[in-house]
Amino acid sequence: MGVDVSAAAPITPKIPNRGKALTTLLVLKGAFGLTMLFIALYALGEMTPQRLARLPPDALAQVYLLREKLLMTFITTTVDLVAVTGTWMFKRWGVVVLAASSGAIFVLRVASRETIIAAVGAFVAGSVIATIVPKWHEYE
C-alpha cells in the first residue's frame, strides 16, 4: 500500500557549469563588495558624536556628506552582493539586479569623483554580464 521511498534515487538540482571565468569574476565582485562594506562600516563606526563634536564647523559638513555616501555605499553594495548570489545560483533576477546595482554604484562613484574605482567596478560588472549573455538560456 505504501510507497517505498528508500529505493528512490536522490533528487539533486541540475546546476549548469559556471565556468572558470564567471566564477573568477563573481568572486572578484564579491570580494570587492565585502571590502567596501567593511570599509564603510568601519568609517561609520568612527563617526561617534564625541568625535564629531571636536571637528571644526567647516569640516563637519564634509563629514556629514561622507556619512551619506557611506550609507549609500553600504546599501548599494549589500544589494550588489545579493545580486552576485542570485547570479551564482543561475537566477535571472540576479543578473538583472546585478546590472542595475552595478549601474547605480557606477553613478555614485562617478558623482563622487572616484573615477578609477568606478572604472574598475564597471569593468568587472561588464565582464560578468558579458560572460553570462551566452549562457542566458541556462538561467531560471
N, C-alpha and C positions, 0 to 999 in steps of 0.2 A: 504494500500500500504506500509506504513512504518512499521517497526518493533518496538514493544513496549518494550523498554529496562527497564522500571520501574518494570516490573513483573519478570525480570530475577533474579535468585539467585546471590548473590555476589560471586565473584571468589576469593578465598583465596588460596595461595600456600600451599601445603601439606608439612609441616616440620616434619620430624621424631623426636621422643622423644630423646633428647640428653642424658638423664640420669644424675644422680647426680654426678657420678664420673667424667665424661667427662666435665661437667660444672665446677666443682671444679678445675680440672686440668687446663682447659683453662683460668679460672680466675687467678689462681696462675701464670701461664706462662705470661699472660698479665700484671699482677701487677709487676712481676719481670722485665719484659721488660720495662715498663714505668719507674720503679725506675732506671734502668740502663740508660735510655735515659736522665732522669733529672740529674743524677749524671754526665754523660758525657757532657751535655750542660752546667752545672754549672762550671765544671772544665775547659772546653774550654773557657768559658766567663772570667774566672780568668786569662787566659794566654794573658794578654794585652802586647803590645810592651814595655810599660813602666816597667812592672814587669819583663819581660824577659831581659831587658837591665840591671837590677840590679843584675842578677844572675851571679855567677862565671862561667867561660867558661866550666869547667868540669861538672857542674850541668846542663848547658844549653843543652848539648847533650842528657841527660836523659829526660829533659822536652820535647824536640822535639820528642823523641821516644814515650813518654807518649801521646803526642798530636796525633801522628799517630794511636796509639792504641785506643784512644778515638774516633777518626773519624771512624775507622773500627767498633768499638762497636756501634756507632750511626747508621751506615749503616746497619750492620747485624741485629741489634735489630729492626730497622724500618721494614726490610724485614720480620723478625720473627713475628712482630705484624700484618702485612698484612696476613701472613700465618695463624695465630691464627684466624683472622677474617674470612678467607676463610674456615677454618675448622669448625668454628662455624656455617657458612652458609651451611654446608654439601656439599662443593665443593671438588672434588678430587684434584684439583690443590693446594688447601690449605694444604692438607695433604702432598703432595709431596714437596711443598715449605717449610712446617714446618720441615720435616725430613732433607732437605738439609740445611736450615738455622740453625737448631739446631746442625747439624754436624759441620758447619762452626764455629759457636760460641764456640762449644766444643774444636775444634782445636786451635782457637785463645786463649782461656783461658788456655789450657794446655801449649801452647807455651809461654804464659806469666807467667807460674808457678803459676797460680791461680787454683790449683787442687781442692780445696773444692768447689769453685763456679762452676767449670767445672763439678764436680761430681753431684752437686745438679741440675744444669741445664740439664744434661744428664738424670738424674733420672726422672725429671718432663716431659721432652720431650719423653722419652721412655715410661713412664706411659700413656701419652696422646696417643701415637701411638698404644700401646698395647690395650688401651680401644677402639680405632677406628677400629682395624682389624676385630672384629666380626660384625661390622656394615657397612663394606665397601660397601655392596650391596645397602645401602641406600644413598650413596653419588652420586652426579651427575658428 
